[in-house]
Amino acid sequence: MKLRTSIALAAVCSCLPSMLYCQKQATPPAPPAAAPSILQEYDQALDQIAEKAMRSVVEIDVTGYGVPEHDDNNSQMLQRQRSLGSGVIVDPDGYIVTNNHVVNGAVRIRVILAPATVEMVPYHTSLARQQRVYEAKLIGTNRYADLAVIKIEETNLPFIPLPDEQFHVRLGQTVLAIGSPEGLDHTVTKGIVSAVGRQPELDRPMVYIQTDAPINPGNSGGPLIDRGGNLIGINTFIFTSGGGSEGLGFAIPEPIVRFAYNEIKAHGIVRPITIGAHAQTITHDLATGLKLPQDWGVIISDIDQGSPAEAGGLRAGDVVTSIDGIPIDSLPKYTAFLYLHPAGFPIQMQVTRSGQTVTAGITPAEAPPTVENLSDFIHPKTDLIASLGIFCIDLKGPLGTAIQSRSGTGVIVAGVLSGEPATLADLQVGDVIRSINGKPATNTENLRQTLAGFKTGDAVVFEVERQSVIQYVAFEME
């Protein structure tokens, strides 16, 4: 046994020099230091962009009144609510852009600034987060674009600027959505631009950027940024069947955000304009029937009498080709261009008429307000009459014209609180209170003071206009 072992060892030892030589010859040279991969560089770039952008994103805590989320009966009953949303600082002096629906009906708006955690460092106590809470002032809103501007009293804040020139948004490019879904602040999700110039509602010519970056309740008002960290939109809503993100998110494009922000900051509102022309999309059947030279684009179907369009020489049947030199190839583009046109400046509209090119010079007029929902006009701090559980707005000026009421003056019921008020009165949203016990109700403050003069058990009779019919609402003060 020992002999065999010795022979085996001798054989191995005799081969060692040659084995070592062979191994030495077979050892490849040391590889050079590996360069960062493209994916690693891509991730690092997104990390830096997200970290910088998050400093300008805030959480918004709102208490106020609103329509219950699941109001299947469309009762327009308002209830006390608390909601959370997001916003983005666009000016270092504390101006913040968010959605109108985030702050609509607000009694109190608080803005929460907190440093974002960007790296997981276990057992590191220095990462305790110091958040600051500010009371915010509502500067103004625009329901059409679903945008609002609020302000906090602070300076030298980190911000994402609204540029003077539009950044190109391309289909398929990478985007990041930042916000506070369900109150989880500084949540970052990544996706791509799924569509540009998307018009989800055919009867509402508002266009959006569509993205598959996950957006959930609480993201509303937060920024959608590109791979350069530029603001390209404000996240506003999603299509969902289950309440969560299903990859169908929509953001208000930056040019609309910039225009609305500048208007609201300067005037408190976006001054709507009108040219008094009605346009519609050219379809194949419409083009064939009218023998139009194209089966796409926009055609003027009607002109209001005495309107700026009529004065500027526009006619029904004109096919719009450009506005101020910008080609117009769709109804959403036509409508968006008019929305973005500043009040007081003329428009040069080029149209095709009977095969000829015609230019119409049109000076837009200020459009009267449109009333889709009276609750949008409520200022909860001043308009609530608690004893009756109603919100009232003075019926005067353009609002009275828009409502088309028979009553020249009075107070309109813009909202009714859910739950039983202190005094039961059969009042409905849209009622115009004309008088109290025979005395005119000239405004909300007059109505509030008159009610305060009644004692428990006194009879009160409102003369109201309801759906263009005058009737009485009688009750006793409680």
N, C-alpha and C positions, 0 to 999 in steps of 0.2 A: 504494500500500500504506500509506504514511504517512497519507494523507488519510483513508482508511477508519478507520484506528486512531484518529485524532484525533476523528473524528465519533462513534465508538463511546464513547470516553472522555467526550466532552462529554455524550452522552446519559446515560451512567451518572452523571456528576457532577450533572447537572440533576435526577436522581431521588433522590440521596442524602438531601436534607433530608426529603423525604416518606417515604423508607424508614425513616430513623431515627425519625421521628415515629411511623410505624406500629409499629415494633419496640418503641418506648417504651410505646406504648399497649397492646401485646399482652403485655408482660412481666407475669406474675402476681405477686402479692405473695409474699414469702418465707414458706414454711410455718413453723408453730411447731415448737419442738423436739419430736421424737417421744417419746412416752411409752413406757416399757418394755411390751413385749407380754405377754400373759397367759402364753404359753409361756416367755418369758424369766424372768418372776417365778416360775413353777413350777419351772424348772430351778434357779434361784438358791436357792429354798427347800430343794429336795432336796439341793443341794450343801452347804448349811449343816448340815442334819440328818445327812447321811452323815459329814461331817467331825467333828462332835461325837461321834457314836456310835462311830466307829472308834477313838477314844481308849480306849474301854472294852473293846475286843475283843482277845483274846490268841490266840497260837498255842500249841498244846499238843503236846509231843514226849514220846512214851511208849515205854519199852522194857519188855518183859515176855514173857508166854507167852500163846498163844492158838491156837485151832483154825485150821488153814490155810484161806485164803479159798475155795479150790476143793477142798473135802473132799467129793467126790462119793460116797464110800463111807460117810460119816457115822461115821468111825472114832473120833472124839473124841480123836484123837492131838493133843497140844499141841506147839507148837514155839516157839522163841525168835523174837520178832517186834519190829519197831519200827514205830510208826504215828504219824501226824500227825492232829491234829484242831483244833478251835477251842473257844473258851470266851468267856464274857462276865462281866466283873467286876460284881457286883451289890451290893457293899459296899465302901466305901473302905478297910476294914481287911484287904483281900486275899482275900475270899471270892469264888469263881468257880464259876459253873454251867456244866456241860458235859453230854455224853451218857455214860451208863453204858458203852456199847460202846466209847467212846474210851479209857477208863481201866481197863476190865475186864482183870484178869490182870496189872496193872502191877507191875513191880518198882521202876521209877523214873519219876517224872513231873516234867518240866521245863516251865515256863511262860515264854514269850518275849514280852516287851513291846517294841515298836518303834514309833517315831513314824511315822505314815502320811504318805506323799507325796500332797499334795492338789492340787498345781499343777505343771505342767511348766515349769521355768525353765532354758533351755539354758545350759550352761557356768557354772552357779552352784555353786561348790564348797561353799558353806555348807550344802547339802542332804545332806551325809554323814550317814547314819542311825546314831544311837546306840541300839543295842538292849541290853536288860537281860534276863538269864536268871536265873530263880529255881527253886530246888528246891521242889516242891509236896508238901503232905501231903494224903492222901485222907481227907476227913471222913466220907463215906458214900455209898452208892449205892442206887438203887431200880431193879431190873430191869424191873418191870412198866411203869413210865413211861419207862424208858430215860433216867434222869437221875442225875447225880452232882454232888457238891459237893467242891471241892478248895480249899486255902488256901495262900497264899504269905505270908511274913513281910514285910509292907510296909504302910505307912499312907498316908492322904491320896491314894489312887489315884482316877483318874476312874472313874465307874461309871454304870451304868444302873439306876435303882432298880426294885424290884418293888413296885408300888403296893398300897395297902390295898384299893382298889376296882378292879374289872375295867373295862378300856377296851372300848368296843363295837367289835367286828370285823364289818365289813359286806362282803358279797359285792361284788367288783369294785373295792374300794378299793386304792390304790397302796401297795405295800410294798417294802422294801429288805431283801435278805439279805446279811449280811457274814460273812466267814470266810476260811479259808486253804486253798482247793482246791489239792491237789497241793503244799502248802507255800507257795503264793503268798499271803502274808499281806495282810490288809486289802483283799481283793477284794470289790467291791460290785456286786451285780446288782439289777435292778429288775423288778418284775412286779406282778401284782394278786392279790388273794385269789380263788382259783378256786372254793373251797367252804369252808364253815364246818361244824364238827361232822362231818367225814368219818370214816367207819369202814371202813378198807380191808379188814380181816379180820373176817368175820362171826362167827367163833368166838372173837374176842378183842375184847371191848367197850371198846376204847381209841379215843378220838376225836382228830382232828388238824385243823389248819388246812391246807388244800391251797393251794398257790401255784404259779404258772408262772414265778416268779423263778428263774433258773438256779441250781441247787444241784448240786455235784459232790463226789466224795470229798475229804474234808478240810474241807468246810463243816460237818460234824457238830459240834454243840455251839455253833455261832455263833448270833447273834440274828436274828430276823425283826422288823423295826421298822416302825411305821406312819409316815405323813407328818408326825406330830408328834414323832417321835423316841422314841416309847414302845415298850417291849418288849411284843410281842404273842405271841411264841412262840420256841421253841428249835428250830432246824432239826435234823432227825434222820435222815430217809432219803428215798430217791427210788424211783420205779418206772422201770426202764430195761431195755432189751434189749441195749444196746451198751456199758453201763458209764458213760455220761455223761448229762448232763441232757437230758431229753426233755420238759420242761415239767410234770412230775408230781412236785413236791416236797411234803414234809409237815413240819409244825412242831408241836411239843407246845404246846398253848395255855397262855397265861400263868397262868391260875388254877391249873392243875395244877403248873406250874413253881413258883409261889409257895408252894403248899401243901407240895410235896415238899421245897423248899429249907428252909422253916421246920422241918419234921419232922426232916430229916437234920441240920441245924445243931444242933438241940436234943437229939436222941436217937441220931444216927448212922445211923438207918434211918427208913423210913416205916412207922409201926406199922399193920399191916393190921387191918381190922375185918371182922367177919362178923355177919349177923343170922340166918343159918341158913335163909334162904328162897331158893328157886330160881325165877327169873323168865324169861320168854321173850316174844318179840314176838307181838302179836296180828295174825294175818293174816285175810284175807277168809274163807278156808275155816274157820279156827278159830272166828271170830266167828259164822259161819253155823251150824256144827255145834253150838256151845254156846249158841246164841241170845243172844249178848252184845249189849249196846246200841251197841257201836262196833266197827269193824273196824280199829282202830289202837291203839297204846299198848302197855301192859305188863300181863301177867297172871302171878300167882303160880301155879306149877305144882306145887310141892311144898314142904313144911315139914319141917325136920329135927326129930326127936324131942328134946325137952329143950332146944331152941334158944331164943335171945332172941325170935325171931319168934313161936314158939309161946307163950311166956310173955306176950308183948305182945298176943296175941289175933288175930294174922294167920292166915288160913286159905288152903288151896289153893283156887284159883278166884277169889280176890279180884282185882279190876282196880285197879291203882294209878293214882290220879289226881294226887296231889301228895305231896311230902316237905318237911316244915317250911314249908309254904305255897308251895313252888315247883312249878308244874305239871310233871308228868312225862308226856311224850307219845311217848317212844321208849326202847328198851332201852339204847342208849348213854348217854342222859341219866340214866337210872336208875342205871346202873353208875358213871358219872362222879360222880354226887352221893354215892354211898356211898363211893367212893374218897376224895373230898374232905372227908368228914365226920371231924372229929377224934375220936380215941379217948376214951372216958370220958364222952361227952355223949349224952343220949337223943335219939331220933328220933321225930317225930310223923309217921306215915304215914297219909294219907287214902286209903281204898279204897272201891270200889263193890261191894256184896255183895247179890245178889238184889234189885237196884233201890234199895237203901238205902245211904246214905253212912255209913261206919264209920271211926272214928279209932283207930289202934293205936299205943300208946306203947311203943317198943322201945328197950332199952338194949343197944347192940352189944357183942359180946365180941371179944377179940383173936383174930385168925385165925391158925391154925398156918401155918408157912411151906410154900410149895409148891415142889416140886423139878422144874423143867423140864430143867435142865442142871446137873450137879454141879460143873462147872468154874466156874460163877458164884459158888460159895462158897469158891473157893480164894484164899488169901493167899500169893502166891508166895514172899515173904520168909521165911515160917515153915513152910510146908507141904510144901516139896520135900525128898524123901529122894533125894539125888543118886545114891547107889550103886545104887538100884533103878530110877531114872528114873521115879518116881511122885510124885504129890501126894496127901497124906493129910489127912483131916479126922476129928476125934474124933466118934464116933457116940454122941451123948448129947443129952438134952433134946428140944426140939421137932423138931430135924433127924432124930433117930432115929424119931420118930413119923411124920414126913412120908414117910420112906423105907419104912416098914412092914417093917422087918427083923426076923427071928427073934431076932437077937442083941441083947441088952440093952445091951452095951458092946462096945467094939472100935474099930477104925480103918477107915474106909471109903476106898477108892481113888477119888479124885475126878478124877484126870487121869493120863494116861500120856504121857511125853515121846516124841516121834518120834526115831528114831535108836536106836542100840544103847547101852544103859546099861552101867555098869561090871560089874554082875552080872545075868545073865539069869534072870529069874523070870517064870513064866507068870501074870502078874496082869492083870486087866482092870478097866476103869472100872465101878464099882458093887460090886466085891468088898469084903466086910467081913473084915478080918483079925482073927481071934478070939484066936489064940495063936501063940507062937513056940516050937517044940520043947517043947510042952506047958505053957509058962508063959503066963498071960493077957497079951494086948496091951491094956493099959488105955487108952492114949492115944498120940498121935503121938510125943511126946517119949520115952516109955518104949520105943516101937518103935525109934526112932533110936538110943537108948543101947544097947539090947540088940544091935542089928546091929553097932554099933561094937566090941562085945566079941568078935566072931568073927574068926578068922584065915582067910587064904586057904586054900581046900580044905575048910574046915569044912562039914558038911552042915546045912542049915537046912530046917525043915518048918513051913510056915504052915498053920494050920487056917483055912479061909476059908468064908464063906457066899456062894455065887454063885447068883443067881436062886432063893433060898430053899432051896437044897440045900447041905449041909455037905460039903466035900471037902478034900483035902490038896494043897498045892503045894510040891513039894520041889526043891531046887537046891543048888549048891555056891557058897560065897563065892569070888569072883575076887580 
